[in-house]
């Protein structure tokens, strides 16, 4: 029953431009990798530069990923997601994903894109990037404020043009004095020679720093070799109580599998109880 809204979900994902085809068979059993991929893709539709980590290899990474996505959707899109159902990664997770896809699909239709007239090729090329539009709006506002400030500065400079024109004309009409020009040239030559000497000193310092860095690199290489030898020695030694640890880890894996099965059964029974209560309420009304 949780897959009843699945056709709408697949059609919306295809219309939004999801690059892969999604079928009903993908969610008959828990498929966390696909759910995490779809969630990350939907988050990128809202904010292309989001920093949600895509790592979902361990259980802790998956919990952190689901919480980060739910918090992002609640703050950015005002969409409340059920983290428990998302973590199940089965048909119930599709209902939560449908909340996000419905919002994106509705925004796409508001922009004048009609779903009935779109071909499969056009829908695959459609890019709905809300984050880029917001970034463009911010850039436009910043440019508008800069244009205003630059215009005011230019207006003030043009107001001083009358006085500056007289000073410029007077300077051009003044006869050139050889002694003064020679003095200015000597000062410029001295400044250039001073810059050249500074550059030479910097080059000498660079050579000295390069020698120091080479010595440090050689020292680090020796430390690395010693650490690698020590690591190989430690890896060759089997720690104490390792056999008992492996047995306990195997038992823990079995207990975790049993917990997952009971958790799914409990969720299904809660859903049945909710449907039964809703039916009784309807009959009572």
N, C-alpha and C positions, 0 to 999 in steps of 0.2 A: 504493500500500500504506500510505502514511502516513495516509490518511483512513479507515482501517478502523474506528477508534474514534470517528468523527465523530458518528454518531447518539446515542451516550451523551453526548457533549459538548453537543450541542444540547438534549437533554432535560434535562440538569442545569442548563444556563444558563436554560432556560425555568422550571424549578422554583425556581431561586434568585431569579427575578424580574427577569431582564435585560430592559430595556424594548424591545429590538429583536429581530426574528426573524433567525436566522443559518441560511444554507443551505450545502450542500456546495460550491456554485459559488463562494462567496466566497474559498475557499482553493485553488482550482486554480492560480491565479497568485499571486505574492507580493502581499499586501495589508497593508502595515505600519500603515496608518491604523486598520483594523479591529482588528488585534492590539493596538495601543497602547491603543485605546479599551476593549477587553475587559480588558486588564491593569490599567488604571487603575480600572476599575469593580470588579474583584475586590479590588484593594488597598483601595478605599474600603469594601468589605464587612468587611474586617478592621479597618481603622483609618480612620474617617470624617475625622479631622483630620490626615491625613498631608500632608507638604509636598513630595511628589514633583512636580517641574515637568512639566506636560503637553505642553510644546513638543517637537514632533518634525518640525520643518520641515527642518532641515539634518541632514547625516550625523552631525555631532558631537553634536547634540541627541538623535538616536536612540540612539547608543551610550551616552550618559549616562543616558537614560531606561531602557534595558534593564538596565544595571548597577545602577541605583537600585532597580528593581523586584526584581531577583534578590537583592540584599542585604537588602531588606525582608522578602521571603518566607523567606530563610534565617534571619534573626534573630527575626522575629515568629512565623512559622508552622512553622519547621524544615522547610521544603520547598526542596530543591535543584533549581534550574532550569538548563537548558542555554541559556546566552545566545546561542550560535551559532545554534541552531535557532530561538530566538525572533526573532533578527534576520532570519532567512530569511523569516519571515512567510508561510509556506505550510503545506502539510499537516503537516510535521514540527513546526511550532510548535503545532499542535493537541494533540499528545501532551504537550507541556510545560504547556499551559493546562489539560489534563485533570487534571494533578496537583493544581492549586489547586482546581478545581471539585469534584473528588472529595472533598477534605478538607472543603470547605464543605457539600457535599451530605450527607456522612456526619454532620457535626455537626447539620445540620438534622433528619435522621432520628432522631438520638439524642434530640431534644427532643420526639419523639412525632408528628411530621408525616409521615404516610404518603403516599407519592407516588401510589399507585394510587387513593386516594380524593380526590385534589386535582383540581379542575377547572382549566381553563385560566385562568379569570378569577381564581380564588383564588391560583394560582401567580404570576400577574402582580402581585398585590397583596402577596405575601409579602416581608417585609423582614427579612433576616438581618443584624443589625448587631452584630457581636461587640465592636467598639470602644465603642459606647454602653453595653453591659452592663458592661464593665470600668470605664468612667467612673462608672456608677451604683454599682458596688461600692466604688470609692474614696470617693465622696461619702457613702455610708452609713457607712463606717468613720470618716470625719472627723466626721460628725454624732454618732456614738456616743461618740467621745472628747470632743467638746464637751459632750454631755449629762452625761457623768461629771464633768467639771471644773465645770460649772455647778451640778450637784447638790451637790458638795462645798462650793463657795463658798456656796450657799444654806443648807446645813446649818450652816456656821460663823456666818453672819449671824443665823440663827434662835437660835443659842446665846447671842448677845449681846442678845436681845430683852428679857430681864429687866432688865438695867442700863439699856438705852435707854428702856424704858417709864417708869422712875422719872425719868430726866432730862427726858423729854418732858412728863410730868405736872407736874413742877416748873416747866418753862418756861411751860406754859399757865396755871398758877395765878399766876404772877408778874404784878403789876399793870403796866400799860403806862405808861411815863414819856414825857411829851410832849417834853421837851427831848432825850432820847436819840433818840426817833423822828425829831424834826426834824433832828438832826445826821446821822442815817443817810440821810435823804432828800436833804439837801444834798450829801452825798458821792456819792449815786447820780446826782444831777442833774449834778454836776461831771464824773463819768465819762461820762455821755451827751453832754455838750457837747464833751468832749475827743474822743470817737468821731466826732461830727459834724464837728469841725474836721479830723480825719484824713481823713474821707471827702472833704471839700472839697479838701484838698490833693491827694488821689489823683486827683480829677476834673481838677484843673488840670494835673497831670502827664500824664494821659491825653490832654488836648488838645495838650500840647506834643509828646508822642510821636506823636500822629496827624499833626501838621505835619511832623515829621521823616520819618515813613514815607511821606507823600505826596511829599516831596522825593526820597527814595531811589527811589520807584517811578518818578517822572518821569525820573530819571537812568538807571534800568535800561531804560526804554522807549527812550531815545535810544541806549543801547548795543546794544539788540536791533535797532533799525533799521539801525545801522551794520553789525552782524554779518550781517543778512539781505542787505544790499546786497553785502557782501563775498562771501557765499556764492553769490549769483546770478552774480557776476563769475567766481568759480572754477568754477562749473558750466558756464558758457558756453565755457570754455577746455578744449579736449580735451588730456589729458595726452600726453606723448611715449611712444612705443612702445605705444600703446593697441591699434593694429592687430595687432601681434605678440602682445600679451597675449591678445586675443580668439581668435586662431588657436590658440595653445597651450591655452587653456581649452577650446576645441572638441575638440582632440585628446585632452585629459585626460578629457573626458566619454566619448569613444569607448572609451578604454582602460579606464575604470571599468566601462562596460557589458560589455566583454569579460571583465573580471575577475569580475564578478558571474555571468556565464554559466558560466565555468570553475569558479567556486567551487560553484555549484549542482550541476554535473556531478560534481565531486569528492566532494561530500557524498553524492550518490546512489550513486556507485560504492563509497564506503566502506560505505554501508548494505547494498548487494548483497554486498560481501565479507564483512560481518559475518553476514548471513543464510546465505551459503554455508559459512562456517566453523562456524556453529551446526548446519547440516544434517550436515556431515561428522562433527562431534562426536557428534551423535545416532546416526548410522549406526555409528560406531566403538563407542559404548556398547552 
